[in-house]
């Protein structure tokens, strides 16, 4: 999202910053913080850029990505349904973050504001919705 802030997006951007400034702290226990640091220590900027590029590529051609990654997706779904995952620190942290975002209306406030001040994010968001629909249809098969 390396784009200039357009005139029609400035008000949305100000509201977004105010929204972020008004958020309460997201608190993690020491154990949760240590876990996040441990699992994220392997990610440098190069890896993060590669992951981002892969996500964008997947969104651009969802059907192809779903076909090519069918086995990986099945393994991931199996893991997410496993007791190992359900009892993991990662699940605890993800649940905590999800609750935080819902409680603070992130999806109702932040996402629409970002879409207003960033045309590229708005385009990406629309593609994500389409990709999600295709993923859900593929799961039904």
Secondary structure as UniProt FT lines:
FT   HELIX           7..9
FT   HELIX           10..22
FT   HELIX           30..40
FT   TURN            41..42
FT   HELIX           45..60
FT   HELIX           62..68
FT   HELIX           70..80
FT   HELIX           83..86
FT   HELIX           89..103
FT   TURN            104..105
FT   HELIX           106..110
FT   HELIX           111..117
FT   HELIX           119..140
//
